Amino acid sequence: MASARTLPFRVACPFARSLRRPLSTTQCIRNDTASPLPPTAAAPPSSSRQSPPHDALAEAQEHPVLNIIIKALTDARVVGGRITKPPPAPPSSPFAPASMSQMLFPGPSSPSSKFGASPLPLPPIPSRQLLTQPEGYFYIHVVALTRNCLITICDNKHNPVVAMSAGKLGIKHSRRMAPEAAFSTTIAAFDKFAQKGFDAKEIELVFKGFGKARTGFMMALESQQGEPIRSKVVRLTDATPLQIGRITAPRPKRR
Protein backbone atom coordinates (compact mmCIF):
# COMPACT_ATOMS: atom_id res chain seq x y z
CA MET A 1 0.00 0.00 0.00
CA ALA A 2 2.83 2.37 0.86
CA SER A 3 4.62 1.66 -2.44
CA ALA A 4 1.43 2.47 -4.34
CA ARG A 5 1.21 5.85 -2.64
CA THR A 6 4.81 6.83 -3.52
CA LEU A 7 4.54 5.63 -7.13
CA PRO A 8 3.20 8.94 -8.56
CA PHE A 9 6.05 10.84 -6.96
CA ARG A 10 8.62 8.41 -8.40
CA VAL A 11 7.22 8.98 -11.87
CA ALA A 12 7.08 12.76 -11.44
CA CYS A 13 10.87 13.35 -11.72
CA PRO A 14 11.49 11.58 -15.07
CA PHE A 15 8.25 13.02 -16.45
CA ALA A 16 9.29 16.53 -15.46
CA ARG A 17 12.61 16.08 -17.26
CA SER A 18 10.80 14.95 -20.38
CA LEU A 19 8.69 18.10 -20.32
CA ARG A 20 11.80 20.27 -20.56
CA ARG A 21 13.21 18.29 -23.50
CA PRO A 22 13.17 20.48 -26.68
CA LEU A 23 10.69 19.44 -29.37
CA SER A 24 13.14 20.21 -32.18
CA THR A 25 14.82 16.85 -31.66
CA THR A 26 11.68 14.93 -32.70
CA GLN A 27 11.11 13.84 -36.31
CA CYS A 28 7.90 14.13 -38.34
CA ILE A 29 7.00 11.10 -40.49
CA ARG A 30 5.10 12.07 -43.63
CA ASN A 31 2.27 10.05 -45.12
CA ASP A 32 2.43 10.18 -48.94
CA THR A 33 -0.66 8.03 -49.47
CA ALA A 34 -3.85 9.56 -50.82
CA SER A 35 -6.13 11.02 -48.23
CA PRO A 36 -9.74 9.66 -48.06
CA LEU A 37 -11.02 13.13 -47.18
CA PRO A 38 -12.53 15.40 -49.82
CA PRO A 39 -10.19 17.85 -51.57
CA THR A 40 -11.61 20.77 -49.67
CA ALA A 41 -10.62 19.25 -46.29
CA ALA A 42 -7.29 17.84 -47.43
CA ALA A 43 -4.15 18.56 -45.41
CA PRO A 44 -1.92 21.42 -46.54
CA PRO A 45 1.15 20.55 -48.60
CA SER A 46 4.39 19.62 -46.88
CA SER A 47 6.02 22.83 -48.00
CA SER A 48 3.65 24.88 -45.82
CA ARG A 49 4.40 22.90 -42.57
CA GLN A 50 4.27 25.19 -39.50
CA SER A 51 6.73 25.07 -36.59
CA PRO A 52 5.44 24.30 -33.10
CA PRO A 53 4.49 27.40 -31.08
CA HIS A 54 6.75 26.35 -28.14
CA ASP A 55 10.24 24.90 -27.97
CA ALA A 56 9.28 22.58 -25.13
CA LEU A 57 6.07 21.42 -23.50
CA ALA A 58 7.12 23.00 -20.21
CA GLU A 59 6.71 26.47 -21.76
CA ALA A 60 3.02 25.95 -22.47
CA GLN A 61 1.77 27.09 -19.09
CA GLU A 62 -1.85 27.20 -20.27
CA HIS A 63 -2.02 23.47 -20.93
CA PRO A 64 -4.49 21.89 -18.42
CA VAL A 65 -2.57 18.65 -17.97
CA LEU A 66 0.69 20.52 -17.48
CA ASN A 67 -0.89 22.75 -14.82
CA ILE A 68 -1.89 19.71 -12.78
CA ILE A 69 1.62 18.24 -13.00
CA ILE A 70 3.28 21.53 -12.04
CA LYS A 71 1.01 21.88 -9.02
CA ALA A 72 1.91 18.34 -7.89
CA LEU A 73 5.63 19.05 -8.30
CA THR A 74 5.52 22.30 -6.33
CA ASP A 75 3.68 20.64 -3.47
CA ALA A 76 6.25 17.81 -3.33
CA ARG A 77 9.64 17.94 -1.65
CA VAL A 78 12.87 16.32 -2.85
CA VAL A 79 14.94 14.72 -0.06
CA GLY A 80 18.00 12.63 -0.96
CA GLY A 81 16.97 12.32 -4.62
CA ARG A 82 13.46 11.09 -3.76
CA ILE A 83 10.29 13.15 -3.86
CA THR A 84 8.45 13.06 -0.57
CA LYS A 85 5.48 14.91 0.81
CA PRO A 86 6.16 18.26 2.49
CA PRO A 87 6.22 18.18 6.32
CA PRO A 88 3.10 19.48 7.99
CA ALA A 89 3.29 23.03 9.29
CA PRO A 90 3.68 23.30 13.07
CA PRO A 91 0.49 24.30 14.81
CA SER A 92 0.44 27.89 15.93
CA SER A 93 0.36 28.20 19.70
CA PRO A 94 -1.07 31.28 21.44
CA PHE A 95 1.38 30.84 24.34
CA ALA A 96 4.86 32.42 24.35
CA PRO A 97 7.70 31.91 26.86
CA ALA A 98 7.82 34.61 29.52
CA SER A 99 10.92 36.18 31.02
CA MET A 100 11.73 36.38 34.71
CA SER A 101 10.98 40.11 34.75
CA GLN A 102 7.39 39.46 33.64
CA MET A 103 6.63 36.98 36.41
CA LEU A 104 4.80 38.18 39.51
CA PHE A 105 5.60 36.93 42.98
CA PRO A 106 3.08 37.24 45.84
CA GLY A 107 3.72 39.83 48.51
CA PRO A 108 2.21 40.72 51.86
CA SER A 109 0.78 44.08 50.75
CA SER A 110 -1.80 45.33 48.20
CA PRO A 111 -4.30 42.42 48.25
CA SER A 112 -6.18 44.01 45.33
CA SER A 113 -3.53 42.90 42.85
CA LYS A 114 -4.16 40.46 40.01
CA PHE A 115 -2.90 37.47 41.98
CA GLY A 116 -4.13 38.77 45.33
CA ALA A 117 -0.81 40.39 46.29
CA SER A 118 1.65 42.93 44.95
CA PRO A 119 4.67 41.73 42.92
CA LEU A 120 8.01 41.58 44.67
CA PRO A 121 11.42 42.12 43.05
CA LEU A 122 13.61 39.11 42.34
CA PRO A 123 15.96 38.20 45.18
CA PRO A 124 19.64 38.97 44.50
CA ILE A 125 21.91 36.13 43.44
CA PRO A 126 24.29 35.29 46.29
CA SER A 127 27.94 35.82 45.41
CA ARG A 128 30.43 33.05 46.08
CA GLN A 129 33.20 35.10 47.65
CA LEU A 130 35.64 34.07 50.33
CA LEU A 131 34.89 35.19 53.83
CA THR A 132 37.17 38.14 54.52
CA GLN A 133 38.44 39.33 57.86
CA PRO A 134 38.67 42.97 58.94
CA GLU A 135 41.56 45.19 57.92
CA GLY A 136 44.84 44.22 59.59
CA TYR A 137 44.12 40.46 59.68
CA PHE A 138 46.90 38.38 58.04
CA TYR A 139 47.41 34.68 57.29
CA ILE A 140 50.76 32.85 57.41
CA HIS A 141 50.64 29.62 55.40
CA VAL A 142 53.37 27.11 56.21
CA VAL A 143 53.73 24.21 53.76
CA ALA A 144 56.13 21.60 55.09
CA LEU A 145 57.36 19.39 52.26
CA THR A 146 59.78 16.51 52.44
CA ARG A 147 62.73 18.54 51.17
CA ASN A 148 61.56 22.14 51.28
CA CYS A 149 59.64 24.72 53.33
CA LEU A 150 57.24 27.19 51.70
CA ILE A 151 55.99 30.22 53.65
CA THR A 152 53.34 32.56 52.25
CA ILE A 153 51.88 35.57 54.07
CA CYS A 154 48.42 36.76 52.85
CA ASP A 155 46.27 39.74 53.73
CA ASN A 156 42.67 39.71 54.98
CA LYS A 157 41.37 39.01 51.43
CA HIS A 158 43.69 35.99 50.97
CA ASN A 159 45.96 37.87 48.57
CA PRO A 160 49.65 36.88 48.97
CA VAL A 161 51.98 39.73 49.96
CA VAL A 162 55.14 37.77 50.89
CA ALA A 163 56.34 34.42 49.51
CA MET A 164 59.57 32.75 50.64
CA SER A 165 61.17 29.33 50.24
CA ALA A 166 64.47 27.68 51.01
CA GLY A 167 65.39 27.71 47.33
CA LYS A 168 65.21 31.54 47.22
CA LEU A 169 67.84 31.72 49.96
CA GLY A 170 70.31 29.64 47.92
CA ILE A 171 69.90 26.43 49.95
CA LYS A 172 70.15 23.50 47.57
CA HIS A 173 69.70 19.75 47.44
CA SER A 174 69.42 17.82 50.69
CA ARG A 175 70.23 20.84 52.87
CA ARG A 176 66.71 22.18 52.33
CA MET A 177 65.20 19.31 54.31
CA ALA A 178 67.04 20.25 57.51
CA PRO A 179 65.30 22.25 60.29
CA GLU A 180 67.95 24.95 59.90
CA ALA A 181 66.77 25.67 56.34
CA ALA A 182 63.18 26.13 57.55
CA PHE A 183 64.46 28.36 60.37
CA SER A 184 66.32 30.64 57.94
CA THR A 185 63.33 30.75 55.56
CA THR A 186 60.97 31.79 58.36
CA ILE A 187 63.26 34.58 59.59
CA ALA A 188 63.69 35.89 56.02
CA ALA A 189 59.89 35.93 55.51
CA PHE A 190 59.35 37.82 58.79
CA ASP A 191 61.99 40.41 57.86
CA LYS A 192 60.55 40.97 54.41
CA PHE A 193 57.06 41.36 55.89
CA ALA A 194 58.35 43.98 58.36
CA GLN A 195 60.19 45.90 55.61
CA LYS A 196 56.99 46.37 53.61
CA GLY A 197 55.41 48.20 56.52
CA PHE A 198 52.17 46.28 56.95
CA ASP A 199 50.16 47.08 60.06
CA ALA A 200 49.33 43.58 61.33
CA LYS A 201 46.86 43.49 64.19
CA GLU A 202 45.88 39.79 64.16
CA ILE A 203 47.67 36.83 62.57
CA GLU A 204 46.43 33.32 61.85
CA LEU A 205 48.88 30.42 61.31
CA VAL A 206 47.84 27.78 58.75
CA PHE A 207 49.99 24.61 58.77
CA LYS A 208 50.02 22.01 56.03
CA GLY A 209 52.19 18.94 56.35
CA PHE A 210 54.51 17.48 58.98
CA GLY A 211 58.23 16.99 59.23
CA LYS A 212 61.43 18.89 59.91
CA ALA A 213 60.23 22.01 58.09
CA ARG A 214 57.38 22.43 60.52
CA THR A 215 59.73 22.01 63.43
CA GLY A 216 62.08 24.65 62.02
CA PHE A 217 59.22 27.12 61.66
CA MET A 218 58.16 26.66 65.28
CA MET A 219 61.76 27.19 66.38
CA ALA A 220 61.91 30.49 64.45
CA LEU A 221 58.55 31.61 65.85
CA GLU A 222 59.71 31.03 69.43
CA SER A 223 63.00 32.84 68.87
CA GLN A 224 63.69 36.53 69.45
CA GLN A 225 63.22 37.38 65.74
CA GLY A 226 59.70 35.92 65.84
CA GLU A 227 58.50 37.87 68.87
CA PRO A 228 56.62 40.57 66.83
CA ILE A 229 54.70 37.84 65.01
CA ARG A 230 54.15 35.54 67.99
CA SER A 231 52.50 38.27 70.07
CA LYS A 232 49.79 38.80 67.40
CA VAL A 233 48.83 35.17 66.72
CA VAL A 234 45.14 34.63 67.50
CA ARG A 235 44.41 31.33 65.74
CA LEU A 236 46.15 28.10 64.68
CA THR A 237 44.75 26.06 61.80
CA ASP A 238 45.96 22.66 60.60
CA ALA A 239 45.06 22.20 56.92
CA THR A 240 46.96 18.94 56.44
CA PRO A 241 44.89 16.65 54.17
CA LEU A 242 44.15 13.23 55.68
CA GLN A 243 43.38 10.19 53.56
CA ILE A 244 40.57 8.00 54.86
CA GLY A 245 40.10 4.51 53.49
CA ARG A 246 43.20 4.50 51.33
CA ILE A 247 44.87 1.36 49.99
CA THR A 248 46.96 -0.31 52.65
CA ALA A 249 50.64 -0.96 52.08
CA PRO A 250 51.71 -4.48 51.15
CA ARG A 251 53.00 -6.78 53.83
CA PRO A 252 56.78 -6.88 54.27
CA LYS A 253 58.58 -9.92 52.97
CA ARG A 254 59.30 -12.62 55.50
CA ARG A 255 62.94 -13.71 55.63
N, C-alpha and C positions, 0 to 999 in steps of 0.2 A: 504493500500500500504506500509506503514511504517513497519507494523508487518511482511509483507512478506519479506522485506529486512533484518530484524534482525533475521529471522528464521534460516538461515544457521549458524549464530554465536551461537544461543542457542543450536543447536544440536552438535556444535563442542566440547564443554566441556565434555559431557557424552561420546561422541565417542572417544575422546582422552584418557579418563580413561579406556575405554574398550580395547584400543590398548595396554596398559601397563599391562593388566591382563595376568598372565602366562598361557600358553597353556596346562600345565601339569594337570590342574584341569578339562579339558574336558575328556569325555569318548568316546571310539570308539565302535560302535555297529557292530558286525560281521554279515555277511550274509552267512549262512550255506547251502543255496540252491545251486543247480547245476548251473553253469555258462553257458549261451548259446554260449559263444565264443569257438573257437576250442582249443584243449589242448595246442597247441603251444603258444597261446596268453592268457592263463589262468593266473589268479592272483597268486602271490607267496603264499605259505602257511603262516598260521598265526604265525608260530614260527619264520619266518624270517621278522617280521614287524619292520620297521625302525623308529627311533625317529625323531621328527621334527628337522630341522636344527637350529631353533631359539627357545628360551624360550618364547618369546612374539613377537607379530607382529610389535611392535615398534622398534625392533632391526633390522628388515629387511629394511635397508635404501634404498636398490636398488629397492624396489617395486614401480611401477609407481603411483598407487593410493595413497600409503602412502606419496610419495613425494609431491603430490598436497595438501594433508591434512596438512602436516607439514608446507608448505609454507603459507597456509591460516592462520594457528595458529600463526606463527611468525609475520605476518603482522597485526594481531589483537591485541587488548589491553584490559586487564581485569581491570574494574573499578567497585568496589563495588560488586564483584561476577558476574558481567555481562560482556560479551565480546563486546567491542565497537570498532569502527574504530579508528586508530591512528590519532591524531590531525595533521593537515597539518603543514608543516615546515614553519617558518616565512620567508617571502621574504627577500633576502639579499639586503641591501640598500648601495649604494656607499658613502653615506654621513655619517660623524662621528661628534659628538659634539666637538666643539673647545673650548679651554680655553681662559681666558681673555688675557693671554700673547701673544696669536697668533693673536689677533684682531688688526687691524690697524686703527688708527684714523687720520683724515686729519689734515695737518699742513700748515702753511703759506709758507714754503720753499720747495725746491726741487720739482718742478712741473712735473719732469720726472718720478715720482714714479708710481707704479702700479695703484693706485687709484687717480693719479693726484697730490698727495701731500705726504710729508714724514710722517712716523708714529711718533706719540707723545707718551711719557710715560703716564701711568695711573696717574690720579690725586691722591694725598694722601688722605686717609680717615680722615676726621676731628675728632679729639679727643674730647670727652665730659668731659672736666675738668672744675672745678670751676675757675671763674675769680679770680686771685690772685693779691694782692696789693704789692707794693714794700716792701723791707725789712724795718722793724721797724713799720709796720702798724698792729695794734691790734684791736680786737673786744671784747666788753664787753656785753655779753648776760644777760639780766635781765628777769627772768621768775617769774611773780607775781602770785602766786596761792592763793587760798582762805585761807589756813592755813600754808603757807610756802613761802620762798623766795629762789630762786635758782640763783646763779651768776656764770657764766662761762666766763673766759677770754681766747680768742683764738688768735693765731698768724696770720700772713698774708695769710697762706695757710689753714685757718679754722681748725687748729689742736688745741685742748684744752690744755692749759698749767696750768691753775688754775681753780679749781672747789670748790665751797663753798656753804653751805646751813645752815639753822638755826639748823637742826638736828645735824650737826657736832660740833656745839658749845655747845651742851648739852641742848638746849632749847626744851622743850617737851610740848606736848598737846596744849592747847589753847593759850599758851604764844607765840607760833610761828606766830600767826596771827597778833600780835601787831606791830606797826611801829618801836618800839624799837628793836624787833628781826631782822627786815630787816636792821636797822641801824648798829647793831653789826655785822651782816653777811657781809655787804658791807665793813666795816672797816677792818675786818679780811681778806677779799679777797684782798684788796689793800695792806695790809702789807705783805701778802704772795707773791704777785706779785713783790713787791719791794725787798724782800729778795732773790729772784731768780736772780736778777741782769739783767733783760731784759732792753734793750735800746729802749724804746717806744718813737717814734717820732710823730705819729698820732694815735688817738684812735677814734673808732666809737662805739656809744652806740646803742644797739638793744634791744628795749623793747617789751615784750610780756605779755599782760594781764594788768588788772587794779586792784586797791584796795590799802590796807594799805601797802603792801610790796613795791609797786612802790613809794609810798610817803616816806617810810623810806629810800629807796635808794637815792632819790633826796635830802633828808635831809643830808645824809652822804656825798654826792658829793659836797654840798655847805658848808660843814664844813671845819675846818682847816686840818683834816686828808686827805680830798679829793682834796686839792689844787694841788698836783702834777699831778693828773689825769684830773682834770677839765681844766687845762691850755693847755692840748694837745687834747681835744675833737674837732674834725673837722666835725662830722656828727652825726645826730640823726635819727634813723630808728625805726618806729613803725611796728612791725611784728605781731600785734594782729589779729587773724583770725576773720572775720566778716561773720555772716550767713545772707544770702540774700534769702528771700522767705521761711523762715522756718515756721513750724506749729505754729500758734498763741496759746497763753495760753487760757484755758477755762475761761469763764466769772465767776466772783465771785458770790457766792450764795447771793440771796436777803433775808434779814431778816426783 
